Amino acid sequence: MTRRECPLHGAGVDPARLVGRRVRQVMAAWHARADRGATDDPVEVWLVDDLGDAVHLTTGSDWCLVVDDAAPHSGYGMGGHGSVEVAPWTRGSPFVRHAGEPVVAVHERFDSETGRVSLEIVFPTGSVEYGSWGGDLRSVG
């Protein structure tokens, strides 16, 4: 295993490919339970850049932050466990204030046992950091 890999999920894509590109749209997936509604924090996030490419952030079963190039999928039902809803994330997203700005840097943070634990995406007016905290996808800071 190299430094850039998750033990169970591999290295994924190099998120530095976002540098110089503009995040045009943010899509997210939320777990929704019939009795409680959707969770506040998404379980998956897709950053769609100005070239139409997507960088997908989610957590692995090993608590690693998975970064790959999977395109947004449709929502789906989970029987008695609710559903997963996928939609543009336009309100409450930490990325909203940076919409249309170019990415100037990307910083990955690693844990020796878990692999990648967070990803900071830097814009001219600030940064957004996402990570795997206790196996859940969370905004840091």
Number of C-alpha atoms within 10 A of each C-alpha: 10 9 13 16 20 26 19 15 17 17 18 17 16 14 20 15 13 23 15 15 18 20 26 19 19 23 21 24 25 20 22 18 16 10 8 8 12 17 13 10 17 22 20 21 25 26 23 22 21 16 10 11 18 22 23 23 25 24 23 19 11 17 23 30 31 29 26 19 17 14 15 21 13 10 14 12 12 12 8 8 12 17 19 21 18 20 15 14 18 15 8 10 17 17 23 15 14 20 16 16 17 20 22 17 17 19 12 18 14 17 12 10 11 17 25 26 22 25 23 18 21 20 23 11 9 12 18 17 18 21 25 24 16 11 17 19 25 19 18 14 7
